[in-house]
């Protein structure tokens, strides 16, 4: 039985951890017809008391960056959809 690729396993664990941490952001933005603007999502996250990575307030640019990070993590976990 071949040994698992440790580097790939580490990337997978990091990506899963990032998605778990960013789940409230993705929920705040929503999907489809219920999708909120970045400004609305930031306001919702601040109202609900969700801290940023550094413990501060959410701003639209921070929400955009968090969504980009979540997308990169998704690609690591399930690959790019072609």
C-alpha positions in Angstrom: 0.0 0.0 0.0 1.5 3.4 -1.0 2.1 6.0 1.6 -0.2 9.1 1.5 1.3 12.2 0.0 2.0 14.3 3.1 2.2 17.6 1.3 -1.2 17.0 -0.4 -2.7 15.9 2.9 -1.5 19.0 4.6 -3.0 21.2 1.9 -6.3 19.4 2.2 -6.4 19.9 6.0 -5.6 23.6 5.6 -8.2 24.1 2.9 -10.9 22.4 5.0 -9.9 24.5 8.0 -10.2 27.7 6.0 -13.7 26.7 4.7 -14.9 26.0 8.2 -13.5 29.4 9.4 -15.1 31.2 6.5 -18.5 29.5 6.6 -20.2 32.5 8.3 -18.9 34.8 5.6 -20.2 32.6 2.8 -23.6 32.3 4.7 -23.8 36.1 5.0 -23.2 36.6 1.3 -25.7 33.9 0.4 -26.3 32.5 -3.1 -28.5 32.9 -6.1 -31.4 35.3 -5.8 -30.8 35.8 -2.1 -27.2 37.0 -2.6 -26.3 40.1 -0.7 -23.9 42.8 -1.6 -20.5 42.9 0.0 -21.6 45.9 2.1 -24.7 44.1 3.3 -22.8 41.0 4.1 -20.2 43.0 6.1 -23.0 44.8 8.1 -24.7 41.4 8.8 -21.4 39.9 10.0 -20.8 42.9 12.3 -24.4 42.7 13.7 -24.0 39.0 14.4 -20.6 39.6 16.2 -18.6 37.5 13.8 -14.9 38.5 14.3 -12.5 38.9 11.4 -9.2 37.0 11.5 -7.7 39.7 13.6 -10.8 40.3 15.7 -11.9 43.6 14.0 -14.9 44.7 12.1 -15.9 43.5 8.7 -15.7 45.8 5.7 -16.8 45.1 2.1 -13.2 44.6 1.0 -12.6 42.1 3.8 -15.6 40.2 2.7 -14.3 40.1 -0.9 -11.0 38.8 0.3 -12.6 36.2 2.5 -14.7 35.0 -0.4 -11.6 34.8 -2.6 -9.8 32.7 0.1 -12.8 30.4 0.3 -12.7 29.9 -3.4 -9.0 29.0 -3.4 -9.7 26.5 -0.6 -12.6 25.0 -2.5 -10.4 24.5 -5.5 -7.8 22.6 -3.4 -10.6 20.4 -2.0 -12.6 19.5 -5.0 -10.6 20.9 -7.9 -11.5 23.5 -10.5 -14.8 22.8 -12.3 -14.0 22.7 -16.0 
